[in-house]
Amino acid sequence: MSEAVTPGPKPLGRIGAAAARRIALAASGFGAPRPPRAGARQLGLMLARLGLVQIDSVNVLARAHYMPGFSRLGAYEPALLDAAAYRGRSRSLFEYWGHEASLIRVELQPQLRWRMARARDGLGIYTGLARFGRENRPFIEGVLARIAREGRAAARDLGAESGEKGAGGWWGWSPAKRALEWLFWAGELTTAERRGFERVYDLPERALPRAVLDAPTPDPAEAHRALVRVAARALGIATERDLRDYFRLDPADSRAAVAALAEAGELLPVAVEGWDAPAFLHPEARRPRRVDARALVSPFDPLVWDRARAERLFGFRYRIEIYTPAHKREHGYYVLPFLMGDRFAARLDLKADRPGGRLLVHALHLEPGHDPVATRAAIEAELALVASWLGLRSIEHRA
């Protein structure tokens, strides 16, 4: 899979495609045996490795932010993630725009203040929301003052006209919801908790740890280097574009950060078999000779959220088809790749039928080049595990 090539430093060595794939999997937390019973410590180590997990509203199987823990650790308790994200000022995660809407390690909040500052200036933010911010500052300041005075609130708490997101996208939001989201982008509000999936906002000083709020604000260039360090550790081996995408950095900021880290020896330039662009290896990345993983992977998992990188690493072309008309879908509505060993061996269209207590398997597509008997046996074991984790009593194959 090719991408625009940016000249880089001379590579220190050449890495084979299979070795690069194993490095990436190990860096992302795959391949080690799952713990018999994953607790807060194991989840915390995983989150420290990844730096962030993406949030998404789709709940066909399980919310996106819960799935990376299951994929790597097995049947952990999702309440542990809720506690990490919303446990008052002792929280270890906070919500902000990282790779899309994300739960991010809370100690990275200072490294994202440049993004908050740019949002206040109308940069790096949805065009319509930026315009709303410019044209409605007194109203926005009034919403902020009310929360400061009365405490945390969701959009619906701020008046009869304050509904949640409507059918038309952000422009379907009420004025209060737009104000809250502008303040969230600008870092003047944060998420105190979730009611179901509804965001409840509060002042950062009432929600985030004091040590984080008191931490100095790095200059933007140093903040970008810090974020690229996190991405490099989580990815193991990556192009500049891969590193940039992890926190959705601007190209110029990312290139400057990657160049500085490479010059300092914090990223090692390498050539990877089959990759058109220069690559960078994290100095502490493991280089396993074998990865024996077994996992269902969410469409929003860091391993596959960059579809071009997934195709380059695994030879696996993957697209989510939720927004594709049913008659045009190739693999199904909510399709999860199945990782077996160090390759994707299948993809499954799954749904949790919670009222009926069933895990529905709408479709199962095996990838070529894998033993179908062994693959199906591994899939059935993983389906049994995910059904148990979700509290579903049975598995129903519909295809």
C-alpha positions in Angstrom: 0.0 0.0 0.0 1.6 3.3 -1.1 1.5 6.8 0.4 3.1 10.1 -0.4 6.8 9.7 0.2 8.6 12.3 2.3 12.4 12.1 2.1 13.8 11.1 5.4 17.1 10.2 7.1 19.1 7.3 5.7 17.7 4.0 7.1 19.8 2.2 9.6 18.6 -1.2 8.5 15.9 -3.1 6.6 13.1 -5.0 8.2 11.0 -7.7 6.5 7.3 -7.3 6.1 6.5 -10.2 8.5 8.8 -8.9 11.2 7.2 -5.4 10.9 3.8 -7.0 11.3 4.9 -8.8 14.5 6.6 -5.6 15.9 3.3 -3.7 15.3 1.2 -6.4 17.0 3.5 -6.6 20.0 3.6 -2.8 20.4 -0.2 -2.7 20.3 -0.4 -5.3 23.1 -1.2 -8.5 21.1 0.6 -11.8 21.4 1.2 -12.1 25.1 -1.0 -14.6 26.9 -4.2 -13.1 28.3 -4.3 -12.9 32.1 -6.5 -15.5 33.8 -8.5 -12.6 35.3 -7.7 -9.1 34.1 -8.1 -6.4 36.7 -7.4 -2.7 37.0 -3.7 -3.1 36.9 -3.7 -5.0 33.6 -6.2 -2.5 32.1 -4.0 0.4 33.3 -0.9 -1.1 31.7 -2.8 -1.6 28.4 -4.0 2.0 28.5 -0.6 3.3 29.3 0.7 1.4 26.2 -1.9 2.7 23.8 -2.2 6.3 25.2 -5.8 6.6 24.2 -8.9 4.6 23.0 -11.4 6.0 20.6 -15.0 6.6 21.6 -17.9 5.9 19.3 -21.6 5.9 19.7 -22.2 2.6 17.8 -23.4 -0.1 20.3 -24.2 -2.9 17.9 -21.8 -5.2 19.8 -20.1 -3.1 22.5 -19.0 0.5 22.7 -15.8 1.2 20.9 -13.8 2.2 23.9 -14.6 -1.1 25.8 -13.4 -3.3 22.9 -9.6 -2.8 22.9 -9.5 -4.1 26.5 -11.4 -7.2 25.6 -9.4 -7.8 22.4 -6.1 -7.8 24.4 -7.1 -8.9 27.9 -10.2 -11.1 27.5 -13.3 -10.8 29.7 -12.4 -7.9 31.9 -14.9 -5.8 33.8 -16.0 -2.7 31.7 -16.7 -0.8 35.0 -13.0 -0.6 35.4 -12.7 1.5 32.3 -15.6 3.7 33.5 -13.8 4.2 36.8 -10.6 5.2 35.0 -12.4 7.7 32.9 -15.0 9.2 35.3 -13.8 8.5 38.8 -13.7 12.2 39.9 -10.4 13.9 40.3 -8.6 10.5 40.8 -9.3 9.6 37.1 -6.5 8.3 34.9 -8.3 9.1 31.6 -10.1 12.1 30.3 -12.2 12.8 27.2 -10.9 15.0 24.4 -10.2 15.0 20.7 -7.2 12.7 20.2 -7.8 10.3 17.4 -11.4 11.5 16.9 -13.3 11.6 20.3 -11.1 9.7 22.7 -10.4 8.6 26.2 -6.8 9.8 26.7 -4.3 9.3 29.5 -4.9 12.3 31.7 -1.2 13.2 32.1 -1.3 14.0 28.4 -3.8 16.9 28.9 -1.0 19.5 29.0 0.3 18.2 25.7 -3.1 18.9 24.1 -3.5 22.5 25.3 -2.2 23.8 22.0 -5.2 22.1 20.3 -7.6 23.8 22.9 -5.9 27.1 22.2 -6.3 26.7 18.4 -10.0 25.7 18.9 -10.6 29.0 20.8 -9.2 30.8 17.8 -11.5 28.8 15.5 -8.8 26.5 14.1 -8.8 22.7 13.9 -12.5 22.6 14.7 -15.7 22.0 12.6 -16.3 25.0 10.4 -19.9 25.5 11.5 -18.9 25.2 15.2 -16.1 27.7 14.8 -18.5 30.1 13.2 -21.0 29.6 16.0 -18.2 30.4 18.5 -17.3 33.6 16.7 -20.9 34.8 16.4 -22.2 33.8 19.9 -19.6 34.5 22.4 -21.9 36.2 25.0 -24.2 33.1 24.9 -21.3 30.7 25.2 -19.9 32.7 28.2 -23.4 32.6 29.7 -23.4 28.7 29.5 -20.0 28.5 31.0 -21.0 30.9 33.8 -24.1 28.8 34.6 -22.1 25.6 34.9 -19.5 27.3 37.0 -22.3 28.5 39.3 -24.7 25.5 39.3 -22.4 22.6 38.7 -22.1 19.9 36.0 -24.8 19.6 33.4 -25.7 17.9 30.1 -27.2 19.8 27.2 -30.8 18.7 28.2 -30.3 20.3 31.7 -29.8 23.7 30.2 -33.4 24.3 29.1 -36.3 22.9 27.1 -34.6 23.8 23.8 -31.4 21.9 24.7 -31.7 18.6 23.0 -29.0 16.1 22.0 -27.6 15.7 18.5 -30.3 15.7 15.9 -30.6 13.8 12.6 -28.9 16.5 10.6 -25.4 16.3 12.3 -24.0 19.0 14.5 -26.4 21.6 13.0 -29.2 19.6 14.5 -27.8 20.5 17.9 -29.5 23.0 20.1 -27.7 26.3 20.8 -26.8 25.1 24.3 -25.3 21.9 22.9 -23.3 23.8 20.4 -22.0 26.1 23.2 -21.1 23.1 25.3 -19.2 21.4 22.5 -17.4 24.6 21.6 -16.3 25.0 25.3 -15.3 21.3 25.3 -13.1 21.8 22.2 -11.6 24.9 23.8 -10.7 23.0 27.0 -12.9 25.3 29.1 -15.2 22.3 29.9 -14.5 18.6 30.2 -16.6 15.5 30.6 -17.4 14.9 34.2 -19.4 11.7 33.6 -21.7 9.9 31.1 -25.4 9.3 31.6 -25.8 6.3 29.3 -23.9 7.8 26.4 -24.8 11.4 27.1 -21.9 13.6 27.9 -22.2 15.6 31.2 -19.9 18.6 31.3 -18.1 20.4 34.1 -15.2 22.7 34.7 -11.8 21.0 34.4 -10.8 22.2 37.9 -13.7 20.2 39.4 -13.1 17.1 37.3 -9.4 16.6 36.5 -6.6 15.8 39.0 -5.0 18.9 40.5 -1.5 17.7 39.5 -2.5 17.7 35.8 -4.1 21.2 36.0 -1.0 22.5 37.7 1.4 21.0 35.2 3.1 23.6 33.0 1.9 24.1 29.4 4.7 22.9 27.0 5.3 24.9 23.9 3.4 23.4 20.9 6.6 21.9 19.3 7.5 20.0 22.5 3.8 18.9 22.9 3.9 17.5 19.4 7.1 15.6 20.1 5.5 14.2 23.2 2.4 13.0 21.3 4.5 11.5 18.6 6.5 9.6 21.3 3.2 8.1 22.5 2.2 7.1 19.0 5.6 5.6 18.2 5.5 3.4 21.3 1.9 2.3 20.6 2.6 1.5 16.9 6.1 0.1 17.3 7.0 0.7 13.7 5.4 3.4 11.5 5.7 5.9 8.8 5.5 9.6 9.5 1.9 9.6 8.3 1.0 6.7 10.7 2.5 8.6 13.6 0.7 11.8 12.5 -2.7 10.0 12.3 -2.6 8.7 15.9 -3.4 12.1 17.4 -4.6 13.6 14.1 -1.8 16.1 14.0 -1.3 18.6 11.2 1.3 17.5 8.6 3.8 20.3 9.2 3.7 19.8 13.0 4.1 16.1 12.7 7.0 16.2 10.2 8.9 18.6 12.4 8.3 16.4 15.5 9.3 13.2 13.7 12.5 14.8 12.3 13.5 16.1 15.7 12.9 12.8 17.4 14.8 10.9 14.7 17.8 13.3 15.0 17.7 12.8 18.8 17.7 9.0 18.4 14.3 8.6 19.8 13.0 7.2 16.5 15.2 4.9 14.4 14.8 5.3 10.6 14.4 1.9 8.9 13.3 0.6 5.5 10.4 -1.9 5.6 9.9 -4.5 2.9 7.0 -3.5 0.6 6.6 0.0 2.2 7.0 2.9 -0.2 7.5 5.5 2.5 10.3 5.8 5.1 9.6 4.1 8.4 10.6 4.7 12.0 11.2 2.1 14.7 10.7 2.8 18.4 14.0 2.0 20.1 12.3 -0.1 22.8 10.0 -2.0 20.4 10.0 -5.7 20.9 10.9 -7.9 17.9 9.1 -11.2 18.5 9.9 -14.1 16.3 6.3 -15.3 16.7 3.0 -13.8 17.7 0.2 -16.2 18.6 -2.8 -13.9 19.0 -6.5 -14.6 18.9 -8.9 -11.7 19.0 -11.9 -10.0 17.6 -10.9 -6.4 16.8 -13.2 -3.4 16.8 -13.4 -1.2 13.7 -12.2 1.6 15.9 -9.2 -0.2 17.4 -5.8 1.5 17.1 -4.6 -1.6 15.2 -7.0 -1.0 12.3 -8.4 2.5 12.6 -5.9 3.6 9.9 -7.2 1.4 7.1 -4.2 2.2 4.8 -1.8 1.1 7.6 -3.8 -2.1 8.2 -3.6 -2.9 4.5 0.1 -2.2 4.4 0.8 -4.4 7.5 -1.5 -7.3 6.9 -2.5 -7.2 3.2 -6.0 -6.8 4.6 -8.4 -4.4 2.9 -11.0 -3.4 5.5 -13.8 -1.0 5.4 -16.7 -0.4 7.8 -20.0 -0.6 6.0 -22.5 0.8 8.5 -23.2 3.7 6.1 -23.3 1.6 3.0 -26.7 0.7 1.7 -27.6 -2.9 2.6 -27.7 -4.2 -0.9 -24.2 -2.8 -1.6 -22.5 -4.3 1.5 -19.8 -6.8 0.9 -19.3 -8.3 4.3 -22.1 -6.9 6.6 -23.2 -4.1 8.8 -20.9 -4.2 11.8 -17.9 -6.3 10.8 -15.0 -7.1 13.1 -11.7 -8.6 11.8 -10.6 -11.8 13.5 -6.9 -11.9 14.4 -5.3 -15.3 14.5 -1.6 -15.6 14.9 -0.1 -12.6 13.3 -2.7 -12.3 10.4 -6.3 -11.5 10.0 -8.0 -14.9 9.3 -11.7 -13.9 9.0 -14.2 -11.1 9.4 -17.5 -11.4 11.3 -20.7 -9.4 11.2 -21.9 -9.5 14.8 -24.7 -8.1 16.9 -25.5 -8.3 20.6 -29.2 -9.0 20.9 -29.5 -7.9 24.5 -33.2 -8.4 25.0 -33.0 -11.9 23.6 -29.7 -12.7 25.4 -28.1 -13.8 22.1 -24.9 -13.1 20.2 -26.0 -13.0 16.5 -23.5 -14.0 13.9 -25.0 -12.5 10.7 -22.0 -13.4 8.5 -18.6 -15.1 8.7 -16.1 -14.6 5.9 -12.9 -16.6 6.0 -9.8 -15.0 4.5 -7.8 -17.0 2.0 -4.6 -18.8 3.0 -5.8 -20.0 6.4 -6.8 -23.5 7.6 -10.6 -23.3 7.6 -11.0 -26.0 10.3 -8.5 -24.4 12.7 -9.8 -20.9 12.0 -13.4 -21.9 12.7 -12.4 -23.6 16.0 -10.6 -20.5 17.1 -13.5 -18.3 16.1 -16.0 -20.4 18.1 -13.8 -20.1 21.2 -13.6 -16.4 20.8 -17.3 -16.1 20.2 -18.0 -18.0 23.4 -15.7 -15.6 25.3 -17.3 -12.4 23.9 -20.8 -13.8 24.6 -19.9 -14.5 28.2 -18.3 -11.1 28.6 -21.4 -9.4 27.3 -23.7 -11.5 29.5 -25.4 -13.2 26.4 -26.6 -16.7 26.9 -26.4 -18.2 23.4 -24.7 -17.8 20.0 -26.9 -17.9 16.9 -25.3 -18.3 13.5 -27.5 -16.8 10.8 -25.3 -17.5 7.8 
